[in-house]
Amino acid sequence: MRKQEYSIAIPASLDAELLKFLIRHDEEELLFALWVPSRGRRRLTALVNKLIYPIVGDRQRHGNVSFNPAYFERVCKIAATEGSGIAFLHSHPGPGWQGMSADDIRAEQKIMGAVAGLTDLPLLGMTVGSDGTWSARMWEHVEGKNYERIWCHSVRSVGEALRINFNDDILPKPEYREVYKRTYTVWGESNHANLARLRVGIVGLGSVGSIVAETLARMGLQRFTLIDFDTVLPHNLDRLLGATEEDIGKLKVLIAERQIRNSATAAKVDINAVSYSIAEEKGYNAALDCDVLFSCVDRPRARYILNHFAYAHLIPVIDGGIEVRFKHGKFSGVDWQLQTVAPGRPCLACIKAFDPGDVTTEIEGKLDDPSYLKGLSQDHRFKRNENVFPFSANLASLEVLQFVALATNIAGITDFGIQRYRYPPGILEADVERICQPDCDMRALIAQGDKLFNLKGKDRNAEITRSNLNKV
């Protein structure tokens, strides 16, 4: 069993508030905040979602800055009322990922027991440097009065851009290799180091997902989570990268894992291959370990869950889909659309990437019921699944470019908006003005995790597929 990772995620709007308040040229500053847990299979992420600013009399200045008991007591009352964890944040005068002074350690040790007893969650300590770089640790209860300080792997600010600060001692920058020569030239060394260390999840390892996996492996990414319960069928072979006739009947995630290992330019890769649906507990929790998710699915329920992850769990989702058109039984055209969803961007429901009514239909099992499908018209959306490799390759390429923009701000762009390629006539359209509907509930869910509800459940199609696989 691998040791659990620890991470922090903050909505970009809240991050901007924190930097403005905490970073001062003349002195250090502090404040408390609240957080809720996002628990994956391997990682605990603290989702910081509310700031509790100090008022007059809440802190003292004596070279450093310290808080008074009344401030901490007020924070405890709010945390108890809201059922949230407590974070203590302060600034340091130097740049980069910060260590802790003796005073820092004493300040956090003074309150860690009370926080754990009140919230049943570890105290989260965060420090921001003068350049806006965050560092973070959690104080986990061991036994009795003993607590262990555990440094976090990373701190992420999530919005229109993904700003991430890594703990280089835990996730060191990749060493230069000659295979990175061209990559360094284009992205730059710093951007390559950030991209390489992200844990990227690919949900759906069919035609688009398999090409995304290959592309990221050749770019030097090191950490992958692959989620798909399905197996290779003969009609997949014209589109599934790396698959051969000998792979018919094998799990798609295992084909993708093999392909990543064969193509990876990183010295070492960490691959978590999960043969479950994103709706099932093991698939759901595996996705929560990721920093970014690629949505390469063709079912509404998966998109519904991924939309929830993008806002409630602060995991940006890069989503795409292909719609082939026929007229009088002959191919007449094709569209493929892609978009990145996260706080500050329109959600998948509001841009109609899925229909909520279709989610219910799928949960009820009707999409896998031959009698139900037989009653639908031949051109119904539930029956349209035509696709060919060139369509998938183009969509996968565009999705990866949106990922790079999100995580690097290369060439000054983080958000391409909603992109749609139309063939014919062969043009790429972009919509950067779209926003969520006024009644969209995603805003209220930002950084709430599964505190209000979760979307885990059974997936009958996945269960049948695994059962058949076990019989072989």
RODO-2510 file (C-alpha; in nm, 4 decimals, decimal comma):
residues 472
     n   res          X          Y          Z
     1     m     0,0000     0,0000     0,0000
     2     r     0,1457     0,3363    -0,1016
     3     k     0,1813     0,6097     0,1535
     4     q    -0,0964     0,8669     0,1356
     5     e    -0,0241     1,1950    -0,0381
     6     y    -0,1372     1,5331     0,0920
     7     s    -0,2356     1,8281    -0,1245
     8     i    -0,4098     2,1662    -0,1039
     9     a    -0,6461     2,3272    -0,3550
    10     i    -0,7781     2,6834    -0,3475
    11     p    -1,0244     2,8557    -0,5835
    12     a    -0,8282     3,1136    -0,7835
    13     s    -1,0545     3,3960    -0,6632
    14     l    -0,9811     3,3079    -0,2998
    15     d    -0,6098     3,2692    -0,3767
    16     a    -0,6038     3,6227    -0,5156
    17     e    -0,7668     3,7529    -0,1960
    18     l    -0,5124     3,5707     0,0173
    19     l    -0,2117     3,7016    -0,1717
    20     k    -0,3427     4,0581    -0,1560
    21     f    -0,3983     4,0381     0,2204
    22     l    -0,0958     3,8362     0,3315
    23     i     0,1944     3,9617     0,1200
    24     r     0,3234     4,2878     0,2658
    25     h     0,6583     4,4538     0,2099
    26     d     0,6978     4,5805     0,5645
    27     e     0,5736     4,2954     0,7858
    28     e     0,4322     3,9462     0,8139
    29     e     0,0586     3,8841     0,8242
    30     l    -0,1748     3,5992     0,9229
    31     l    -0,5322     3,4790     0,9091
    32     f    -0,7409     3,1648     0,9547
    33     a    -0,9493     2,9826     0,6959
    34     l    -1,1799     2,6838     0,6707
    35     w    -1,1395     2,3741     0,4544
    36     v    -1,3168     2,0508     0,3686
    37     p    -1,1540     1,7184     0,2739
    38     s    -1,1466     1,5631    -0,0714
    39     r    -1,0461     1,2004    -0,0138
    40     g    -0,9113     0,9970    -0,3037
    41     r    -0,7642     0,6480    -0,3050
    42     r    -0,4114     0,7725    -0,2400
    43     r    -0,4462     1,1416    -0,1570
    44     l    -0,6127     1,3709     0,0927
    45     t    -0,6715     1,7177    -0,0506
    46     a    -0,7726     2,0106     0,1668
    47     l    -1,0160     2,2351    -0,0223
    48     v    -0,9822     2,5842     0,1241
    49     n    -1,3192     2,7544     0,0835
    50     k    -1,3682     3,0324     0,3411
    51     l    -1,1455     3,3057     0,4849
    52     i    -1,1977     3,4379     0,8378
    53     y    -1,0260     3,7741     0,8512
    54     p    -0,8845     3,9133     1,1767
    55     i    -1,0525     4,2126     1,3368
    56     v    -0,9086     4,4746     1,5729
    57     g    -0,7445     4,3038     1,8691
    58     d    -0,7082     3,9654     1,6991
    59     r    -0,3306     3,9787     1,6505
    60     q    -0,0088     4,1244     1,7901
    61     r     0,2965     4,2524     1,6084
    62     h     0,6434     4,2124     1,7586
    63     g     0,8741     4,1722     1,4636
    64     n     0,6725     3,8672     1,3696
    65     v     0,2954     3,8494     1,4008
    66     s     0,0905     3,6291     1,6358
    67     f    -0,2807     3,5736     1,6976
    68     n    -0,4702     3,6254     2,0223
    69     p    -0,6855     3,3502     2,1805
    70     a    -1,0099     3,5354     2,1044
    71     y    -0,9414     3,5129     1,7296
    72     f    -0,8787     3,1383     1,7465
    73     e    -1,1889     3,0833     1,9612
    74     r    -1,4025     3,2702     1,7072
    75     v    -1,2630     3,0567     1,4270
    76     c    -1,3345     2,7373     1,6247
    77     k    -1,6989     2,8352     1,6724
    78     i    -1,7449     2,8968     1,2998
    79     a    -1,5686     2,5725     1,2083
    80     a    -1,7857     2,3753     1,4498
    81     t    -2,1023     2,5302     1,3089
    82     e    -2,0049     2,4587     0,9490
    83     g    -1,8436     2,1181     1,0076
    84     s    -1,5165     2,2264     0,8484
    85     g    -1,1456     2,1909     0,9119
    86     i    -0,9243     2,4804     1,0224
    87     a    -0,6286     2,6273     0,8340
    88     f    -0,3746     2,8711     0,9763
    89     l    -0,2092     3,0854     0,7075
    90     h     0,0720     3,3382     0,7327
    91     s     0,3332     3,5090     0,5160
    92     h     0,7130     3,4956     0,5117
    93     p     0,9441     3,7628     0,3690
    94     g     1,1425     3,5338     0,1351
    95     p     1,0472     3,3745    -0,2007
    96     g     0,9786     3,0087    -0,2846
    97     w     0,8527     2,7083    -0,0881
    98     q     0,8995     2,7958     0,2784
    99     g     1,0297     2,5945     0,5689
   100     m     0,9206     2,6611     0,9273
   101     s     1,0930     2,8658     1,1953
   102     a     1,0857     2,7603     1,5601
   103     d     0,8170     3,0245     1,6207
   104     d     0,6100     2,8870     1,3316
   105     i     0,6238     2,5362     1,4738
   106     r     0,5302     2,6508     1,8233
   107     a     0,2340     2,8524     1,6934
   108     e     0,0874     2,5534     1,5086
   109     q     0,1658     2,3016     1,7828
   110     k    -0,0182     2,5247     2,0292
   111     i    -0,3491     2,4742     1,8469
   112     m    -0,3173     2,1422     1,6610
   113     g    -0,4672     1,9342     1,9445
   114     a    -0,7681     2,1614     1,9873
   115     v    -0,8286     2,1647     1,6124
   116     a    -0,8131     1,7854     1,5840
   117     g    -1,0432     1,7397     1,8830
   118     l    -1,2978     1,9895     1,7566
   119     t    -1,3035     1,9035     1,3839
   120     d    -1,1705     1,5458     1,3680
   121     l    -0,9447     1,6790     1,0926
   122     p    -0,5751     1,7731     1,1037
   123     l    -0,4656     2,1325     1,1410
   124     l    -0,3624     2,2705     0,8034
   125     g    -0,0695     2,5104     0,8121
   126     m     0,0131     2,7229     0,5075
   127     t     0,2863     2,9771     0,4393
   128     v     0,3130     3,2089     0,1413
   129     g     0,6433     3,3544     0,0239
   130     s     0,6999     3,7038    -0,1073
   131     d     0,6642     3,5769    -0,4670
   132     g     0,3248     3,4168    -0,4025
   133     t     0,4582     3,0610    -0,3670
   134     w     0,2597     2,8510    -0,1184
   135     s     0,3897     2,5781     0,1077
   136     a     0,1739     2,3614     0,3309
   137     r     0,1701     2,0843     0,5933
   138     m    -0,0838     1,8928     0,7976
   139     w    -0,0536     1,7879     1,1599
   140     e    -0,1847     1,4319     1,1810
   141     h    -0,2704     1,2788     1,5187
   142     v    -0,0559     0,9727     1,5919
   143     e    -0,1497     0,8678     1,9457
   144     g    -0,2064     1,0322     2,2819
   145     k    -0,0718     1,3862     2,2614
   146     n     0,1612     1,3092     1,9723
   147     y     0,1165     1,4627     1,6285
   148     e     0,3185     1,4214     1,3108
   149     r     0,3909     1,7095     1,0764
   150     i     0,3397     1,5872     0,7197
   151     w     0,4479     1,8113     0,4345
   152     c     0,2106     1,8426     0,1422
   153     h     0,3114     1,7441    -0,2104
   154     s     0,1628     2,0540    -0,3731
   155     v    -0,0660     2,3563    -0,3445
   156     r    -0,2972     2,4310    -0,6393
   157     s    -0,4832     2,7493    -0,7291
   158     v    -0,7676     2,6562    -0,9634
   159     g    -0,9681     2,8829    -1,1912
   160     e    -0,9244     3,0057    -1,5470
   161     a    -0,5610     2,9019    -1,4976
   162     l    -0,4026     2,6254    -1,2936
   163     r    -0,1240     2,7650    -1,0750
   164     i     0,0600     2,4951    -0,8850
   165     n     0,3431     2,5053    -0,6309
   166     f     0,5271     2,1741    -0,5838
   167     n     0,7256     2,0571    -0,2850
   168     d     1,0549     1,9830    -0,4604
   169     d     1,1736     1,7604    -0,1746
   170     i     0,8811     1,5220    -0,2290
   171     l     0,8223     1,5689    -0,6031
   172     p     1,1613     1,6780    -0,7412
   173     k     1,1927     1,8423    -1,0795
   174     p     1,2749     1,5934    -1,3557
   175     e     1,6409     1,5876    -1,4498
   176     y     1,7264     1,7038    -1,7988
   177     r     1,7415     1,4318    -2,0640
   178     e     1,8330     1,4721    -2,4281
   179     v     1,4821     1,3551    -2,5242
   180     y     1,3455     1,6751    -2,3656
   181     k     1,5523     1,9046    -2,5885
   182     r     1,2654     2,0068    -2,8176
   183     t     1,0137     2,0148    -2,5309
   184     y     1,2347     2,2542    -2,3323
   185     t     1,2644     2,4784    -2,6366
   186     v     0,8868     2,5129    -2,6731
   187     w     0,7445     2,5024    -2,3189
   188     g     1,0531     2,6149    -2,1259
   189     e     1,2260     2,4301    -1,8437
   190     s     0,9996     2,5591    -1,5649
   191     n     0,6774     2,4781    -1,7518
   192     h     0,8057     2,1328    -1,8398
   193     a     0,8860     2,0654    -1,4735
   194     n     0,5331     2,1624    -1,3701
   195     l     0,3618     1,9644    -1,6451
   196     a     0,5730     1,6552    -1,5791
   197     r     0,4795     1,6394    -1,2107
   198     l     0,1038     1,6812    -1,2451
   199     r    -0,1023     1,3693    -1,1825
   200     v    -0,3204     1,3525    -1,4908
   201     g    -0,6299     1,1339    -1,5016
   202     i    -0,7754     1,0048    -1,8279
   203     v    -1,1338     0,8864    -1,7975
   204     g    -1,2167     0,6679    -2,0976
   205     l    -0,9303     0,4954    -2,2798
   206     g    -1,0991     0,4537    -2,6150
   207     s    -1,0020     0,6272    -2,9359
   208     v    -0,9512     0,9784    -2,7956
   209     g    -0,8238     0,8758    -2,4515
   210     s    -0,5607     0,6391    -2,5912
   211     i    -0,4181     0,9162    -2,8119
   212     v    -0,4193     1,1646    -2,5221
   213     a    -0,2255     0,9090    -2,3146
   214     e     0,0321     0,8572    -2,5897
   215     t     0,0776     1,2327    -2,6365
   216     l     0,1263     1,3044    -2,2663
   217     a     0,3715     1,0142    -2,2315
   218     r     0,5888     1,1499    -2,5111
   219     m     0,5717     1,4986    -2,3555
   220     g     0,7459     1,3633    -2,0450
   221     l     0,4586     1,3404    -1,7974
   222     q     0,5325     1,1046    -1,5112
   223     r     0,2095     1,0430    -1,3194
   224     f    -0,1013     0,8882    -1,4752
   225     t    -0,4375     0,7594    -1,3532
   226     l    -0,6296     0,5600    -1,6148
   227     i    -1,0007     0,4903    -1,5542
   228     d    -1,2066     0,2647    -1,7820
   229     f    -1,3915    -0,0624    -1,7168
   230     d    -1,4312    -0,1571    -2,0836
   231     t    -1,2514    -0,4195    -2,2929
   232     v    -1,1164    -0,4176    -2,6472
   233     l    -1,3626    -0,5355    -2,9139
   234     p    -1,2866    -0,6003    -3,2822
   235     h    -1,4570    -0,2787    -3,3959
   236     n    -1,2222    -0,0783    -3,1690
   237     l    -0,9075    -0,1727    -3,3593
   238     d    -0,9373     0,0964    -3,6276
   239     r    -0,9244     0,3671    -3,3606
   240     l    -0,7577     0,2335    -3,0448
   241     l    -0,3920     0,3371    -3,0372
   242     g    -0,1567     0,0506    -2,9562
   243     a    -0,4189    -0,2254    -2,9709
   244     t    -0,3828    -0,5330    -3,1952
   245     e    -0,5995    -0,8369    -3,2658
   246     e    -0,4169    -1,0164    -2,9860
   247     d    -0,5598    -0,7601    -2,7423
   248     i    -0,9256    -0,8349    -2,8143
   249     g    -1,0989    -0,9050    -2,4838
   250     k    -0,8321    -0,7301    -2,2734
   251     l    -0,8957    -0,4239    -2,0588
   252     k    -0,8436    -0,0921    -2,2372
   253     v    -0,6627     0,0532    -1,9340
   254     l    -0,3998    -0,2213    -1,9580
   255     i    -0,3432    -0,1516    -2,3279
   256     a    -0,3034     0,2188    -2,2463
   257     e    -0,0657     0,1421    -1,9602
   258     r     0,1509    -0,0711    -2,1885
   259     q     0,1527     0,2004    -2,4525
   260     i     0,2525     0,4697    -2,2018
   261     r     0,5432     0,2592    -2,0757
   262     n     0,6592     0,1956    -2,4325
   263     s     0,6386     0,5620    -2,5338
   264     a     0,7288     0,7503    -2,2139
   265     t     1,0176     0,9925    -2,2329
   266     a     1,0234     1,0355    -1,8546
   267     a     1,2894     0,8301    -1,6752
   268     k     1,0170     0,6745    -1,4602
   269     v     0,6382     0,6723    -1,4772
   270     d     0,3774     0,6036    -1,2087
   271     i     0,0597     0,4563    -1,3588
   272     n    -0,2552     0,3722    -1,1656
   273     a    -0,4767     0,1653    -1,3984
   274     v    -0,8321     0,1392    -1,2632
   275     s    -1,0747    -0,1005    -1,4330
   276     y    -1,3867     0,0579    -1,2861
   277     s    -1,6435     0,3123    -1,3931
   278     i    -1,6008     0,6724    -1,2780
   279     a    -1,9382     0,6247    -1,1051
   280     e    -1,8140     0,3342    -0,8930
   281     e    -1,6343     0,3984    -0,5673
   282     k    -1,2915     0,2774    -0,6839
   283     g    -1,3053     0,4788    -1,0053
   284     y    -1,4562     0,7830    -0,8339
   285     n    -1,1921     0,7912    -0,5613
   286     a    -0,9074     0,7327    -0,8072
   287     a    -1,0164     1,0418    -1,0004
   288     l    -0,9939     1,2494    -0,6813
   289     d    -0,6196     1,1781    -0,6702
   290     c    -0,5684     1,3801    -0,9890
   291     d    -0,4647     1,7408    -1,0544
   292     v    -0,6299     1,7497    -1,3996
   293     l    -0,8814     1,5147    -1,5642
   294     f    -0,9359     1,4399    -1,9323
   295     s    -1,2983     1,3518    -2,0069
   296     c    -1,2830     1,1094    -2,3020
   297     v    -1,6261     0,9571    -2,2464
   298     d    -1,9452     0,9244    -2,4478
   299     r    -2,1988     0,8773    -2,1674
   300     p    -2,3890     1,1565    -1,9851
   301     r    -2,3460     1,0150    -1,6336
   302     a    -1,9659     1,0295    -1,6530
   303     r    -1,9785     1,3923    -1,7679
   304     y    -2,2198     1,4738    -1,4845
   305     i    -1,9731     1,3346    -1,2303
   306     l    -1,6731     1,5029    -1,3921
   307     n    -1,8583     1,8353    -1,3913
   308     h    -1,9007     1,7903    -1,0141
   309     f    -1,5272     1,7208    -0,9740
   310     a    -1,4315     2,0368    -1,1654
   311     y    -1,6116     2,2661    -0,9223
   312     a    -1,6719     2,0830    -0,5948
   313     h    -1,3260     1,9194    -0,5869
   314     l    -1,1295     2,1842    -0,7816
   315     i    -0,9993     1,9396    -1,0426
   316     p    -1,0070     2,1033    -1,3884
   317     v    -1,1674     1,8812    -1,6526
   318     i    -1,0777     1,8917    -2,0223
   319     d    -1,3767     1,7514    -2,2061
   320     g    -1,4388     1,6705    -2,5706
   321     g    -1,6859     1,4909    -2,7926
   322     i    -1,7412     1,3959    -3,1569
   323     e    -2,0708     1,4045    -3,3467
   324     v    -2,0771     1,2454    -3,6934
   325     r    -2,3602     1,3503    -3,9272
   326     f    -2,5312     1,1441    -4,1956
   327     k    -2,7824     1,2402    -4,4607
   328     h    -2,9794     0,9748    -4,6501
   329     g    -2,7482     0,7140    -4,5043
   330     k    -2,4288     0,8831    -4,6273
   331     f    -2,1652     1,0758    -4,4317
   332     s    -2,2390     1,4485    -4,4527
   333     g    -2,0086     1,5971    -4,1917
   334     v    -1,8683     1,5856    -3,8421
   335     d    -1,8187     1,8250    -3,5517
   336     w    -1,5931     1,7864    -3,2541
   337     q    -1,6093     2,0181    -2,9573
   338     l    -1,3850     2,0636    -2,6559
   339     q    -1,3741     2,2819    -2,3486
   340     t    -1,2012     2,3052    -2,0124
   341     v    -1,4268     2,3418    -1,7086
   342     a    -1,3245     2,4802    -1,3697
   343     p    -1,4304     2,7693    -1,1417
   344     g    -1,4574     3,0862    -1,3491
   345     r    -1,5470     2,8912    -1,6643
   346     p    -1,8916     2,7733    -1,7850
   347     c    -1,9844     2,4244    -1,6649
   348     l    -2,0680     2,1227    -1,8811
   349     a    -2,4387     2,1375    -1,7946
   350     c    -2,4773     2,5029    -1,8914
   351     i    -2,3037     2,4576    -2,2278
   352     k    -2,5216     2,1470    -2,2840
   353     a    -2,2335     1,8998    -2,3080
   354     f    -2,4766     1,6599    -2,1422
   355     d    -2,8495     1,6519    -2,0733
   356     p    -2,9413     1,5988    -1,7034
   357     g    -3,2407     1,3941    -1,8179
   358     d    -3,0063     1,1551    -2,0001
   359     v    -2,8141     1,1031    -1,6754
   360     t    -3,1300     0,9660    -1,5133
   361     t    -3,1953     0,7472    -1,8170
   362     e    -2,8465     0,5987    -1,7886
   363     i    -2,8675     0,5417    -1,4114
   364     e    -3,1929     0,3535    -1,4702
   365     g    -3,0010     0,1192    -1,7027
   366     k    -3,1962     0,2051    -2,0165
   367     l    -2,8872     0,2832    -2,2266
   368     d    -2,7873    -0,0824    -2,1941
   369     d    -3,1396    -0,2169    -2,2442
   370     p    -3,1806    -0,3493    -2,6045
   371     s    -3,5585    -0,3223    -2,5876
   372     y    -3,5388     0,0466    -2,4910
   373     l    -3,2826     0,1266    -2,7617
   374     k    -3,4847    -0,0614    -3,0232
   375     g    -3,7737     0,1781    -2,9730
   376     l    -3,5601     0,4836    -3,0527
   377     s    -3,5229     0,6308    -3,4006
   378     q    -3,2188     0,5219    -3,5984
   379     d    -3,0617     0,8707    -3,5788
   380     h    -3,1247     0,9131    -3,2037
   381     r    -2,8215     1,0418    -3,0138
   382     f    -2,8038     0,7226    -2,8059
   383     k    -2,7438     0,5236    -3,1238
   384     r    -2,4895     0,7518    -3,2914
   385     n    -2,1408     0,6239    -3,2156
   386     e    -1,9625     0,6388    -3,5513
   387     n    -1,6052     0,7612    -3,5410
   388     v    -1,2731     0,7149    -3,7195
   389     f    -0,9110     0,7622    -3,6162
   390     p    -0,8470     1,1014    -3,7860
   391     f    -1,1399     1,2581    -3,5980
   392     s    -1,0144     1,1225    -3,2658
   393     a    -0,6557     1,2286    -3,3355
   394     n    -0,7550     1,5879    -3,4040
   395     l    -0,9755     1,6127    -3,0949
   396     a    -0,7082     1,4556    -2,8727
   397     s    -0,4496     1,7030    -3,0028
   398     l    -0,6732     2,0014    -2,9286
   399     e    -0,7508     1,8702    -2,5791
   400     v    -0,3802     1,8413    -2,4965
   401     l    -0,3211     2,1966    -2,6192
   402     q    -0,5974     2,3215    -2,3865
   403     f    -0,4260     2,1313    -2,1042
   404     v    -0,0908     2,2975    -2,1787
   405     a    -0,2496     2,6432    -2,1903
   406     l    -0,4323     2,5841    -1,8610
   407     a    -0,1202     2,4740    -1,6741
   408     t     0,1502     2,6966    -1,8272
   409     n    -0,0064     3,0210    -1,9583
   410     i     0,2309     2,9753    -2,2507
   411     a     0,2164     3,2636    -2,4982
   412     g    -0,0091     3,4448    -2,2498
   413     i    -0,3131     3,2190    -2,3029
   414     t    -0,4838     3,0036    -2,0407
   415     d    -0,8371     2,9790    -2,1792
   416     f    -0,9269     2,9060    -2,5423
   417     g    -1,2941     2,8956    -2,4506
   418     i    -1,5237     2,6433    -2,6185
   419     q    -1,3669     2,5234    -2,9424
   420     r    -1,5645     2,3524    -3,2196
   421     y    -1,4160     2,2094    -3,5369
   422     r    -1,6548     2,1699    -3,8310
   423     y    -1,5782     1,9360    -4,1193
   424     p    -1,6781     2,0376    -4,3760
   425     p    -1,5938     2,3219    -4,4298
   426     g    -1,2862     2,2610    -4,2134
   427     i    -1,2925     2,5579    -3,9748
   428     l    -1,2251     2,5947    -3,6036
   429     e    -1,4656     2,8199    -3,4143
   430     a    -1,4123     2,9532    -3,0614
   431     d    -1,6610     3,0843    -2,8077
   432     v    -1,4931     3,2663    -2,5212
   433     e    -1,7990     3,4622    -2,4090
   434     r    -2,0163     3,1767    -2,2753
   435     i    -2,0963     3,1815    -1,9040
   436     c    -2,3037     2,9661    -1,6718
   437     q    -2,6782     3,0207    -1,6459
   438     p    -2,7938     3,2504    -1,3598
   439     d    -2,9514     2,9555    -1,1762
   440     c    -2,6518     2,7209    -1,2146
   441     d    -2,5798     2,5492    -0,8837
   442     m    -2,2089     2,4887    -0,9576
   443     r    -2,1096     2,8221    -0,8024
   444     a    -2,2491     2,7116    -0,4650
   445     l    -2,0526     2,3865    -0,4856
   446     i    -1,7089     2,5376    -0,5459
   447     a    -1,4530     2,3798    -0,3076
   448     q    -1,7231     2,1947    -0,1098
   449     g    -1,5998     1,8470    -0,2055
   450     d    -1,8578     1,5804    -0,1242
   451     k    -1,9664     1,7616     0,1901
   452     l    -2,3209     1,8144     0,0594
   453     f    -2,3525     1,4946    -0,1493
   454     n    -2,1491     1,2484    -0,3528
   455     l    -2,2239     1,0865    -0,6865
   456     k    -2,0868     0,7378    -0,6214
   457     g    -2,3060     0,4441    -0,7103
   458     k    -2,3339     0,1213    -0,9034
   459     d    -2,2727     0,0863    -1,2747
   460     r    -2,4497    -0,2220    -1,4100
   461     n    -2,2687    -0,2114    -1,7438
   462     a    -1,9304    -0,2059    -1,5687
   463     e    -2,0311    -0,4934    -1,3419
   464     i    -2,1430    -0,7064    -1,6380
   465     t    -1,8203    -0,6314    -1,8276
   466     r    -1,6023    -0,7384    -1,5328
   467     s    -1,8152    -1,0482    -1,4768
   468     n    -1,7699    -1,1543    -1,8383
   469     l    -1,3978    -1,0844    -1,8175
   470     n    -1,3660    -1,3087    -1,5120
   471     k    -1,5371    -1,5933    -1,6977
   472     v    -1,2778    -1,5931    -1,9755
***
